[in-house]
Amino acid sequence: MNKIQPVYKNFIKNLLFIILIFFAISLLFGKVPFTSSDQESKEIPLNQLVADINAGKISSLDINGTEIQAKYADGIILTANKESDVSIFESLTALSVDKEKLEEININIKNSGDNWMLIATILIGVLPVLLFGWFFWNISKQAKQGAMGANEFTKARARLFGAEGHSQEKITFKDVAGLKEAKEELIEIVDFLKEPQKYLKMGAKIPKGVLLVGPAGVGKTMLARATAGESNVPFFHISGSEFVELFVGVGAARVRSLFQEAKKKQPSIIFVDELDAIGKSRGPAIIGGHEEREQTLNQLLVEMDGFEPKDKVIVLAACNRPDVLDPALLRAGRFDRKIMLELPDINERKEILENHAQNKPLIKEIDLREVAERTPGFSGADLANLMNEAAILAARFDKKEIDQNDITSAFEKVLLGPEKKSKVLSKKEKEICAYHEAGHTLVALNFPETGSVRKVSIIARGLTAGFTLKLPSEDKNFKTKSEFIEEIAILLGGYCAEKIIFNDVTTGASNDLERASEIARKLIKEYGMSELGPVVFGKKEELTYFGRDFGEEKNYSERIAQDIDAELGKIIAQAQSMTTEILKKKSATLKKIAKALIEKETLEKEELEKLIKEK
């Protein structure tokens, strides 16, 4: 019914259009002005016209077909009619007109009446045929389009790269910085696609599915495209969300269509980005509406099982959360190879920065190693955005080359947000903000293991009135309990500084307290770093609806919950005691840093070190 309704609407629209055209034609030919004058004229016999000509009363004659308009000397216009097959001169001569008088009259002969009649005849005879022909051609065209649209609707909307007619910039492993271990895992896939017989002769079966797992922006899609580029085979790229539609069965049909197209062009690679959009674990619906997704997932499982040993189609997929995927997807024979992609280390970050700096004019003195040291935890996408922001900043100030300050400013903008120099603080608020940030800075300087302070500022950025930029000196995979306690102590530095100097606290420490409480809870509940022992409290599950997380199952008693709260208070109190002791012991340095911030608003690492060394 849904497919017939648009055709029915178009039929009514075309029919009304044709009726409107016929109505316009009827109006046109019903009111064609066959006379050249807008004035009403009286009709007289032709012999009376001849008599008036002979009497010299007429000044001009206008002949239009069989109609004769006579204009008299006094301005009156009268009409007469002649025979259609006889000329005006023959008609007047037959009635004994005075030729000398006739020669004195201006005679204008018009044939518009005949032309209108000819046009009317053609239009009335031919136009209806043309209109009805156009009408039925349009209906048949729309019917064909409707049928084709229904067929196209169930086809997979994958973007095809690497095939003829689909030219795209080719990416190889050389273009992907870092990810050394991941590339080594994919070399077997590339070798199989280039020389499948070498593996088939040995009875080996290459993995049908390879799952790329890693945080967002780490380079999963780029690595998949590089695999296709190295193999020089067609690459079908589709997102998991593009399978699922409102109509039941469309997703499964698109999965079938995708695999059929890939098999026609084998050897080939199918890359499904964001696999968790269709691959989440099946189970009872809480809010309903997931039947189509489950059908799509079932069809994907069937298609991956249906691969013949000689099929040369590899399925690559990317996912941020493999723990939410259906177990049937991860079993042997489907996605039987899982490649973990991690955030780049300092050396890999330097390589990525060099890749993204190739098409940008940099000064010779630029130090990308320093930028790599400043950006722990940045993904490849973050680093690309950093270099792009640096280029935008340099262009904004009409620079010819990008310098170190541009990259540093871009880093702070990406990490903390743009500066808000227009946000003016009162003198009292500025003093509070200065002591707050000085408290963070002084405590952080006493715990060098947690990282070094690179910059402190009381210029507002993003949602913060000021910031202390503390970066780790090296990449770390593990943290000790003492390092966590020191991290909490640094977060409490601003709160304790306000309390010591002003004997009061402000709302500026709310985010610091939230982060400190979160770290303390993780110490107790997840890491087993408390007096409650090496026990994990609470079981995490992937259950998030309506923006709320219902994913933690409380697997401990109310008495244990009280113990957790008490232990949380002890950890915070321990960190607060450390912070207070440092700030009171070095109160002179605290005031010195705060005064320098009030005066300069921003202090770099070198200026801080100089202030601390001064007696």
C-alpha positions, 0 to 999 in steps of 0.5 A: 500500500505504501508503494501504490500511494505515491503513484496514485497521488502523482496520477491525480496531480497529472490529471488535474494538470491536464484539465487545467491546460484544457481550461486555459485553452478554452479561455484563450480561444473563447476570447481571441481578439479577432478585431484590432480595435477595443471599441464596439463597432456597428455592422453595416451592409457592404453596399452601404460601405461602397456608397460611403467610400464614393461619398468621401466619408471614409478615411481608412479601411482595415481588412482582417480576414472577412471582416472590414473595419471602416474608419470615418472622417468624424472618428466613427468606426463601422464594420462590414463583412465580405465573402471569404474567397473573394478579395476586398478589391473584387468585392468593392469593384463588383458594387461599383466603387469609385476607384479614385476615391478608393485610392485616396483611402488608407487600406490595411490588410491583416491576416491574424484571423487566419493565423489564429484559426490555423494555430487553433486547429493545430492545437485542438487537433495535436495538443490533446494527443501530446498531453495524453501521451506525456501523461501516460509516459510520466505514469509509466516512468514513475512506476518504474522508478518506484520498482527500482527504488524498492530494489535499491532500498534493500541494497547495501550502501557501502562505499567502494574504494580500490576498484575501477571507477572508484579512484581514491587516495591509496593508503598503505602501512607506510602512511600509518604511523605507529601500530607496529604490532597491529600491522604485523598481525595484518601482514598475513591477511595481505599475503593471503589476498595476494597469494591465496594458493600458498595457504590453500595448498597447505590446508590453511584457512585464513581468518574470515573475520578480523576485529580491530579493537581500540579507543576512538581515533586510534586509527582503526579505519585507516589501518583497515584501508591500509590493509586494502591498499597493501593488498590492492583489492576492492575495499567495501566500507560501511557503517554498522548503523547503515544496515538498520532501518525502520522497515523490518527485513531491510537490514538483513537484505542489505547484509546479503547484498553487501556479501554478494557484491564482495564475492563478485569482486573477490579477492576483496575486503569488507570493512564494517565500522562501529560493529557494536551498532548491530552486534550487541548481545542479544537478549530480552528487550527493555524498551523494545524496538530491537527486532530489526537489529537482531535480524540483521545480526543473525544474517551477518552471522549466517553470511560469515558461516557461509564462506567457502574455504576458497572464498577470498573475502575478508571481513574487517570490523572496528569496535570501541567496546568488544565486551558488549558484542554478542558471543556468537560474533567472537567465536572461531570461524567468524571474528576469530582474530582480535587485534588490540590497538592502543593509544600511541606512545611518545615515539609513535606520537612523534611519528604521527606528528611528522606525518601530519606536518608533511604538507604544512610549512614549519620553521626549522627550529620546531621540536615535535619531540617536545610536542609529543611529550606534552600530549600523553593520551592523545590519539592519532585523530587528536594529534591530527586535529592539533596540527590543524589547529596550529595551522589555523592559528598561524594563518589567522595571524598572517604567518608564513610558517608554523612555529612552536608557540602556534602548536603550544597554543593549539594544544592548550585550545584543544585540551582546555578550550579557547581563551576567554580574555573578555571574562573579567574577574573582580579583584577579590575573585582574581585573588581567590583564583590565583591562590587556588591555582597556586595551591594546585601548582605548589602541591604538584611541584612536591610530587614530581612522580605524578608529572611536571607542571608545564603552565599555570594561568588564571585566564579563563578557558572553557568552563574553568576560571583558571588552570594548572597544566600538569603533564606526566614526564613519561608514559605509564602503564601502571600506577601505585597506590601512593601515586593515586593518593598524591593525585588526590592531594594535588586535586585538593590543593586549590580547596586547601589553599582557599581554606588556609588563606581566606578561611573559607571555600568557594564553588571553584573546587567542585570539579576537583572534589568530584574527580578526587572522590572518583579516584578514591572510590576506584581505589576501594571498589575496583583496584583493591587498594584499601584496608577492606582488602583485595576485593572488587565491589560491584559488578559492571554491566553494559546497561545504559538507558535514558542517559543513566547508567544502570550497569553496576550490580550491587553485590555487597551488603549494606554494612560493606557499603558503610565500610566503603563510605568510611574508607573513602573518608579516610583516603580523602582525609589522608590526602587533605592532611598531606596537602595542608602540611605542604601549603602551611610549610611553604606558605611563603612560596604559595604567596609568591606564586599567587602574587606573580599570577595576579601580576602576569596571569600566566606562568610557564615552567621556567618562571615557576622554577625560578620563583621556587629557587629564589630565597 
